[in-house]
Amino acid sequence: MANTAQSRKRARQAVKRRQHNAPLRSMLRTHIKKVVYAIDAGNKEEAIEAYKSAVPVIDRMADKGLIHKNKAARHKSRLNAHIKAM
């Protein structure tokens, strides 16, 4: 349990941040999964469309600091490589 006023405030802020970030993180994962499922299904056109809609979301989450910019780049690179390998 937080003892000082500062630590109590930081705990409150952490709760707010977690509630704000959870749906954003979920949206990010959903967009990535749509691309992965399309790749697994072997549907290249659907995978390309899902990738095009996922890239701005990935970039936006990186800009917000939800994920690191390198992680965003890694996701985009790997998804694109899988699509090109189809």
N, CA, C and O atoms as CSV, one atom per row, in Angstrom:
chain,resi,resn,atom,element,x,y,z
A,1,MET,N,N,0.846,-1.186,0.000
A,1,MET,CA,C,0.000,0.000,0.000
A,1,MET,C,C,0.878,1.231,0.000
A,1,MET,O,O,1.927,1.256,0.644
A,2,ALA,N,N,0.451,2.252,-0.722
A,2,ALA,CA,C,1.210,3.493,-0.811
A,2,ALA,C,C,1.158,4.223,0.524
A,2,ALA,O,O,0.098,4.323,1.143
A,3,ASN,N,N,2.306,4.734,0.967
A,3,ASN,CA,C,2.380,5.409,2.265
A,3,ASN,C,C,2.401,6.926,2.145
A,3,ASN,O,O,1.703,7.619,2.886
A,4,THR,N,N,3.184,7.437,1.231
A,4,THR,CA,C,3.315,8.887,1.116
A,4,THR,C,C,2.255,9.441,0.173
A,4,THR,O,O,1.656,8.710,-0.615
A,5,ALA,N,N,2.039,10.746,0.272
A,5,ALA,CA,C,1.067,11.398,-0.606
A,5,ALA,C,C,1.480,11.230,-2.060
A,5,ALA,O,O,0.640,11.007,-2.932
A,6,GLN,N,N,2.778,11.338,-2.315
A,6,GLN,CA,C,3.276,11.197,-3.684
A,6,GLN,C,C,3.001,9.796,-4.228
A,6,GLN,O,O,2.563,9.645,-5.368
A,7,SER,N,N,3.257,8.780,-3.416
A,7,SER,CA,C,3.054,7.413,-3.892
A,7,SER,C,C,1.569,7.094,-4.053
A,7,SER,O,O,1.199,6.308,-4.926
A,8,ARG,N,N,0.711,7.696,-3.218
A,8,ARG,CA,C,-0.730,7.508,-3.393
A,8,ARG,C,C,-1.192,8.132,-4.708
A,8,ARG,O,O,-1.998,7.547,-5.432
A,9,LYS,N,N,-0.678,9.319,-5.006
A,9,LYS,CA,C,-1.039,9.984,-6.264
A,9,LYS,C,C,-0.541,9.171,-7.453
A,9,LYS,O,O,-1.267,9.001,-8.433
A,10,ARG,N,N,0.684,8.669,-7.379
A,10,ARG,CA,C,1.229,7.866,-8.480
A,10,ARG,C,C,0.389,6.601,-8.681
A,10,ARG,O,O,0.193,6.161,-9.813
A,11,ALA,N,N,-0.101,6.023,-7.598
A,11,ALA,CA,C,-0.958,4.839,-7.710
A,11,ALA,C,C,-2.265,5.193,-8.406
A,11,ALA,O,O,-2.754,4.432,-9.241
A,12,ARG,N,N,-2.836,6.356,-8.062
A,12,ARG,CA,C,-4.066,6.798,-8.728
A,12,ARG,C,C,-3.810,7.035,-10.212
A,12,ARG,O,O,-4.617,6.647,-11.057
A,13,GLN,N,N,-2.690,7.669,-10.524
A,13,GLN,CA,C,-2.357,7.949,-11.922
A,13,GLN,C,C,-2.143,6.647,-12.699
A,13,GLN,O,O,-2.523,6.540,-13.865
A,14,ALA,N,N,-1.532,5.661,-12.040
A,14,ALA,CA,C,-1.281,4.385,-12.696
A,14,ALA,C,C,-2.599,3.704,-13.070
A,14,ALA,O,O,-2.721,3.113,-14.143
A,15,VAL,N,N,-3.580,3.796,-12.173
A,15,VAL,CA,C,-4.896,3.205,-12.447
A,15,VAL,C,C,-5.534,3.906,-13.647
A,15,VAL,O,O,-6.065,3.245,-14.540
A,16,LYS,N,N,-5.485,5.241,-13.671
A,16,LYS,CA,C,-6.061,5.993,-14.789
A,16,LYS,C,C,-5.373,5.635,-16.100
A,16,LYS,O,O,-6.029,5.411,-17.118
A,17,ARG,N,N,-4.048,5.584,-16.063
A,17,ARG,CA,C,-3.293,5.272,-17.279
A,17,ARG,C,C,-3.618,3.877,-17.776
A,17,ARG,O,O,-3.777,3.658,-18.977
A,18,ARG,N,N,-3.718,2.921,-16.836
A,18,ARG,CA,C,-4.020,1.541,-17.222
A,18,ARG,C,C,-5.407,1.456,-17.869
A,18,ARG,O,O,-5.587,0.765,-18.871
A,19,GLN,N,N,-6.382,2.160,-17.290
A,19,GLN,CA,C,-7.732,2.154,-17.859
A,19,GLN,C,C,-7.756,2.821,-19.228
A,19,GLN,O,O,-8.532,2.415,-20.094
A,20,HIS,N,N,-6.934,3.822,-19.439
A,20,HIS,CA,C,-6.876,4.505,-20.728
A,20,HIS,C,C,-6.159,3.659,-21.771
A,20,HIS,O,O,-6.566,3.621,-22.932
A,21,ASN,N,N,-5.095,2.981,-21.359
A,21,ASN,CA,C,-4.259,2.247,-22.309
A,21,ASN,C,C,-4.811,0.874,-22.674
A,21,ASN,O,O,-4.526,0.368,-23.759
A,22,ALA,N,N,-5.592,0.264,-21.792
A,22,ALA,CA,C,-6.065,-1.102,-22.036
A,22,ALA,C,C,-6.844,-1.229,-23.342
A,22,ALA,O,O,-6.537,-2.125,-24.128
A,23,PRO,N,N,-7.841,-0.375,-23.618
A,23,PRO,CA,C,-8.552,-0.541,-24.893
A,23,PRO,C,C,-7.677,-0.231,-26.107
A,23,PRO,O,O,-7.872,-0.808,-27.177
A,24,LEU,N,N,-6.720,0.672,-25.945
A,24,LEU,CA,C,-5.818,0.981,-27.058
A,24,LEU,C,C,-4.938,-0.225,-27.370
A,24,LEU,O,O,-4.735,-0.575,-28.533
A,25,ARG,N,N,-4.420,-0.855,-26.319
A,25,ARG,CA,C,-3.575,-2.033,-26.505
A,25,ARG,C,C,-4.385,-3.169,-27.127
A,25,ARG,O,O,-3.886,-3.902,-27.981
A,26,SER,N,N,-5.633,-3.307,-26.695
A,26,SER,CA,C,-6.503,-4.340,-27.242
A,26,SER,C,C,-6.753,-4.102,-28.727
A,26,SER,O,O,-6.724,-5.039,-29.524
A,27,MET,N,N,-7.000,-2.832,-29.100
A,27,MET,CA,C,-7.232,-2.492,-30.504
A,27,MET,C,C,-5.991,-2.820,-31.341
A,27,MET,O,O,-6.102,-3.345,-32.449
A,28,LEU,N,N,-4.820,-2.505,-30.803
A,28,LEU,CA,C,-3.571,-2.796,-31.500
A,28,LEU,C,C,-3.435,-4.290,-31.757
A,28,LEU,O,O,-3.137,-4.717,-32.872
A,29,ARG,N,N,-3.656,-5.074,-30.716
A,29,ARG,CA,C,-3.523,-6.529,-30.854
A,29,ARG,C,C,-4.555,-7.089,-31.831
A,29,ARG,O,O,-4.254,-8.007,-32.594
A,30,THR,N,N,-5.759,-6.545,-31.808
A,30,THR,CA,C,-6.805,-7.003,-32.718
A,30,THR,C,C,-6.417,-6.759,-34.172
A,30,THR,O,O,-6.597,-7.631,-35.022
A,31,HIS,N,N,-5.883,-5.568,-34.456
A,31,HIS,CA,C,-5.471,-5.269,-35.835
A,31,HIS,C,C,-4.338,-6.191,-36.279
A,31,HIS,O,O,-4.321,-6.648,-37.422
A,32,ILE,N,N,-3.402,-6.464,-35.389
A,32,ILE,CA,C,-2.297,-7.359,-35.734
A,32,ILE,C,C,-2.823,-8.769,-35.984
A,32,ILE,O,O,-2.397,-9.442,-36.923
A,33,LYS,N,N,-3.758,-9.214,-35.133
A,33,LYS,CA,C,-4.317,-10.560,-35.290
A,33,LYS,C,C,-5.077,-10.711,-36.601
A,33,LYS,O,O,-5.043,-11.778,-37.214
A,34,LYS,N,N,-5.765,-9.652,-37.038
A,34,LYS,CA,C,-6.495,-9.719,-38.306
A,34,LYS,C,C,-5.538,-10.019,-39.451
A,34,LYS,O,O,-5.857,-10.800,-40.348
A,35,VAL,N,N,-4.369,-9.398,-39.418
A,35,VAL,CA,C,-3.365,-9.649,-40.462
A,35,VAL,C,C,-2.867,-11.083,-40.354
A,35,VAL,O,O,-2.761,-11.784,-41.361
A,36,VAL,N,N,-2.563,-11.518,-39.143
A,36,VAL,CA,C,-2.032,-12.865,-38.929
A,36,VAL,C,C,-3.042,-13.921,-39.380
A,36,VAL,O,O,-2.670,-14.895,-40.032
A,37,TYR,N,N,-4.320,-13.731,-39.034
A,37,TYR,CA,C,-5.342,-14.699,-39.430
A,37,TYR,C,C,-5.499,-14.751,-40.944
A,37,TYR,O,O,-5.697,-15.828,-41.508
A,38,ALA,N,N,-5.414,-13.615,-41.603
A,38,ALA,CA,C,-5.516,-13.591,-43.056
A,38,ALA,C,C,-4.320,-14.305,-43.683
A,38,ALA,O,O,-4.463,-15.009,-44.683
A,39,ILE,N,N,-3.149,-14.121,-43.096
A,39,ILE,CA,C,-1.949,-14.798,-43.603
A,39,ILE,C,C,-2.095,-16.305,-43.419
A,39,ILE,O,O,-1.798,-17.079,-44.329
A,40,ASP,N,N,-2.556,-16.719,-42.229
A,40,ASP,CA,C,-2.730,-18.150,-41.955
A,40,ASP,C,C,-3.771,-18.780,-42.876
A,40,ASP,O,O,-3.654,-19.945,-43.255
A,41,ALA,N,N,-4.787,-17.999,-43.231
A,41,ALA,CA,C,-5.830,-18.513,-44.121
A,41,ALA,C,C,-5.345,-18.577,-45.570
A,41,ALA,O,O,-5.978,-19.214,-46.412
A,42,GLY,N,N,-4.234,-17.924,-45.853
A,42,GLY,CA,C,-3.691,-17.941,-47.206
A,42,GLY,C,C,-4.354,-16.944,-48.134
A,42,GLY,O,O,-4.204,-17.036,-49.352
A,43,ASN,N,N,-5.084,-15.994,-47.576
A,43,ASN,CA,C,-5.793,-14.996,-48.374
A,43,ASN,C,C,-4.922,-13.745,-48.466
A,43,ASN,O,O,-4.936,-12.902,-47.570
A,44,LYS,N,N,-4.173,-13.634,-49.547
A,44,LYS,CA,C,-3.213,-12.543,-49.684
A,44,LYS,C,C,-3.893,-11.180,-49.790
A,44,LYS,O,O,-3.429,-10.214,-49.183
A,45,GLU,N,N,-4.983,-11.087,-50.549
A,45,GLU,CA,C,-5.658,-9.798,-50.711
A,45,GLU,C,C,-6.196,-9.287,-49.376
A,45,GLU,O,O,-6.055,-8.111,-49.042
A,46,GLU,N,N,-6.817,-10.196,-48.620
A,46,GLU,CA,C,-7.351,-9.820,-47.302
A,46,GLU,C,C,-6.212,-9.432,-46.363
A,46,GLU,O,O,-6.351,-8.501,-45.569
A,47,ALA,N,N,-5.094,-10.139,-46.448
A,47,ALA,CA,C,-3.935,-9.845,-45.600
A,47,ALA,C,C,-3.375,-8.464,-45.919
A,47,ALA,O,O,-2.997,-7.719,-45.014
A,48,ILE,N,N,-3.322,-8.125,-47.198
A,48,ILE,CA,C,-2.809,-6.813,-47.601
A,48,ILE,C,C,-3.716,-5.707,-47.083
A,48,ILE,O,O,-3.241,-4.691,-46.575
A,49,GLU,N,N,-5.035,-5.908,-47.213
A,49,GLU,CA,C,-5.984,-4.904,-46.723
A,49,GLU,C,C,-5.890,-4.754,-45.208
A,49,GLU,O,O,-5.912,-3.639,-44.686
A,50,ALA,N,N,-5.786,-5.877,-44.509
A,50,ALA,CA,C,-5.669,-5.831,-43.046
A,50,ALA,C,C,-4.362,-5.154,-42.639
A,50,ALA,O,O,-4.322,-4.410,-41.659
A,51,TYR,N,N,-3.303,-5.413,-43.390
A,51,TYR,CA,C,-2.008,-4.790,-43.097
A,51,TYR,C,C,-2.083,-3.279,-43.293
A,51,TYR,O,O,-1.555,-2.508,-42.491
A,52,LYS,N,N,-2.749,-2.868,-44.377
A,52,LYS,CA,C,-2.875,-1.425,-44.643
A,52,LYS,C,C,-3.660,-0.712,-43.541
A,52,LYS,O,O,-3.378,0.446,-43.229
A,53,SER,N,N,-4.631,-1.389,-42.958
A,53,SER,CA,C,-5.392,-0.766,-41.876
A,53,SER,C,C,-4.657,-0.879,-40.543
A,53,SER,O,O,-4.901,-0.083,-39.635
A,54,ALA,N,N,-3.762,-1.855,-40.413
A,54,ALA,CA,C,-3.044,-2.054,-39.153
A,54,ALA,C,C,-1.861,-1.093,-39.002
A,54,ALA,O,O,-1.540,-0.679,-37.888
A,55,VAL,N,N,-1.220,-0.740,-40.101
A,55,VAL,CA,C,-0.015,0.101,-40.024
A,55,VAL,C,C,-0.271,1.444,-39.339
A,55,VAL,O,O,0.499,1.816,-38.454
A,56,PRO,N,N,-1.317,2.187,-39.707
A,56,PRO,CA,C,-1.546,3.454,-39.011
A,56,PRO,C,C,-1.834,3.279,-37.523
A,56,PRO,O,O,-1.457,4.118,-36.705
A,57,VAL,N,N,-2.510,2.176,-37.181
A,57,VAL,CA,C,-2.805,1.923,-35.767
A,57,VAL,C,C,-1.514,1.636,-35.010
A,57,VAL,O,O,-1.306,2.150,-33.911
A,58,ILE,N,N,-0.655,0.822,-35.596
A,58,ILE,CA,C,0.629,0.496,-34.961
A,58,ILE,C,C,1.454,1.767,-34.775
A,58,ILE,O,O,2.030,1.991,-33.711
A,59,ASP,N,N,1.508,2.597,-35.817
A,59,ASP,CA,C,2.271,3.844,-35.731
A,59,ASP,C,C,1.694,4.785,-34.674
A,59,ASP,O,O,2.435,5.430,-33.932
A,60,ARG,N,N,0.374,4.852,-34.616
A,60,ARG,CA,C,-0.271,5.742,-33.648
A,60,ARG,C,C,0.013,5.301,-32.216
A,60,ARG,O,O,0.237,6.137,-31.340
A,61,MET,N,N,0.006,3.995,-31.976
A,61,MET,CA,C,0.287,3.490,-30.627
A,61,MET,C,C,1.750,3.732,-30.254
A,61,MET,O,O,2.070,3.963,-29.088
A,62,ALA,N,N,2.630,3.678,-31.247
A,62,ALA,CA,C,4.037,3.980,-30.984
A,62,ALA,C,C,4.217,5.457,-30.670
A,62,ALA,O,O,4.995,5.818,-29.787
A,63,ASP,N,N,3.496,6.315,-31.394
A,63,ASP,CA,C,3.577,7.754,-31.141
A,63,ASP,C,C,3.060,8.103,-29.750
A,63,ASP,O,O,3.584,9.005,-29.096
A,64,LYS,N,N,2.038,7.390,-29.304
A,64,LYS,CA,C,1.466,7.643,-27.985
A,64,LYS,C,C,2.357,7.100,-26.871
A,64,LYS,O,O,2.166,7.434,-25.702
A,65,GLY,N,N,3.333,6.260,-27.231
A,65,GLY,CA,C,4.209,5.685,-26.224
A,65,GLY,C,C,3.664,4.397,-25.636
A,65,GLY,O,O,4.200,3.886,-24.652
A,66,LEU,N,N,2.599,3.866,-26.232
A,66,LEU,CA,C,2.021,2.626,-25.742
A,66,LEU,C,C,2.972,1.460,-26.005
A,66,LEU,O,O,3.113,0.559,-25.179
A,67,ILE,N,N,3.613,1.495,-27.159
A,67,ILE,CA,C,4.668,0.525,-27.464
A,67,ILE,C,C,5.874,1.313,-27.959
A,67,ILE,O,O,5.751,2.462,-28.381
A,68,HIS,N,N,7.034,0.679,-27.901
A,68,HIS,CA,C,8.262,1.330,-28.349
A,68,HIS,C,C,8.276,1.410,-29.871
A,68,HIS,O,O,7.701,0.557,-30.547
A,69,LYS,N,N,8.922,2.420,-30.400
A,69,LYS,CA,C,8.979,2.600,-31.857
A,69,LYS,C,C,9.649,1.407,-32.536
A,69,LYS,O,O,9.260,1.024,-33.639
A,70,ASN,N,N,10.642,0.826,-31.892
A,70,ASN,CA,C,11.305,-0.341,-32.476
A,70,ASN,C,C,10.370,-1.547,-32.520
A,70,ASN,O,O,10.416,-2.337,-33.463
A,71,LYS,N,N,9.528,-1.688,-31.510
A,71,LYS,CA,C,8.558,-2.784,-31.506
A,71,LYS,C,C,7.556,-2.601,-32.626
A,71,LYS,O,O,7.171,-3.567,-33.284
A,72,ALA,N,N,7.128,-1.358,-32.846
A,72,ALA,CA,C,6.207,-1.062,-33.940
A,72,ALA,C,C,6.855,-1.417,-35.277
A,72,ALA,O,O,6.229,-2.040,-36.134
A,73,ALA,N,N,8.094,-1.020,-35.441
A,73,ALA,CA,C,8.815,-1.315,-36.684
A,73,ALA,C,C,8.976,-2.821,-36.861
A,73,ALA,O,O,8.864,-3.332,-37.976
A,74,ARG,N,N,9.234,-3.521,-35.787
A,74,ARG,CA,C,9.405,-4.975,-35.856
A,74,ARG,C,C,8.101,-5.650,-36.284
A,74,ARG,O,O,8.109,-6.533,-37.141
A,75,HIS,N,N,6.978,-5.232,-35.683
A,75,HIS,CA,C,5.684,-5.805,-36.061
A,75,HIS,C,C,5.405,-5.571,-37.546
A,75,HIS,O,O,5.038,-6.499,-38.267
A,76,LYS,N,N,5.578,-4.337,-37.994
A,76,LYS,CA,C,5.296,-4.013,-39.393
A,76,LYS,C,C,6.198,-4.808,-40.327
A,76,LYS,O,O,5.742,-5.336,-41.341
A,77,SER,N,N,7.463,-4.893,-39.985
A,77,SER,CA,C,8.421,-5.592,-40.832
A,77,SER,C,C,8.085,-7.075,-40.947
A,77,SER,O,O,8.096,-7.640,-42.040
A,78,ARG,N,N,7.789,-7.695,-39.816
A,78,ARG,CA,C,7.512,-9.136,-39.828
A,78,ARG,C,C,6.193,-9.447,-40.547
A,78,ARG,O,O,6.106,-10.412,-41.306
A,79,LEU,N,N,5.181,-8.630,-40.304
A,79,LEU,CA,C,3.910,-8.861,-40.993
A,79,LEU,C,C,4.083,-8.691,-42.498
A,79,LEU,O,O,3.570,-9.492,-43.279
A,80,ASN,N,N,4.800,-7.655,-42.901
A,80,ASN,CA,C,5.022,-7.408,-44.322
A,80,ASN,C,C,5.838,-8.535,-44.950
A,80,ASN,O,O,5.571,-8.938,-46.082
A,81,ALA,N,N,6.818,-9.038,-44.230
A,81,ALA,CA,C,7.631,-10.147,-44.741
A,81,ALA,C,C,6.782,-11.388,-44.934
A,81,ALA,O,O,6.950,-12.102,-45.923
A,82,HIS,N,N,5.865,-11.663,-44.001
A,82,HIS,CA,C,4.991,-12.822,-44.134
A,82,HIS,C,C,4.052,-12.682,-45.335
A,82,HIS,O,O,3.776,-13.649,-46.044
A,83,ILE,N,N,3.575,-11.462,-45.541
A,83,ILE,CA,C,2.677,-11.228,-46.687
A,83,ILE,C,C,3.437,-11.415,-47.997
A,83,ILE,O,O,2.926,-12.032,-48.932
A,84,LYS,N,N,4.651,-10.887,-48.065
A,84,LYS,CA,C,5.435,-11.016,-49.299
A,84,LYS,C,C,5.833,-12.456,-49.576
A,84,LYS,O,O,6.031,-12.836,-50.729
A,85,ALA,N,N,5.951,-13.268,-48.510
A,85,ALA,CA,C,6.344,-14.665,-48.667
A,85,ALA,C,C,5.181,-15.536,-49.145
A,85,ALA,O,O,5.380,-16.700,-49.493
A,86,MET,N,N,3.976,-14.980,-49.162
A,86,MET,CA,C,2.801,-15.775,-49.574
A,86,MET,C,C,2.835,-16.081,-51.061
A,86,MET,O,O,1.931,-16.737,-51.577
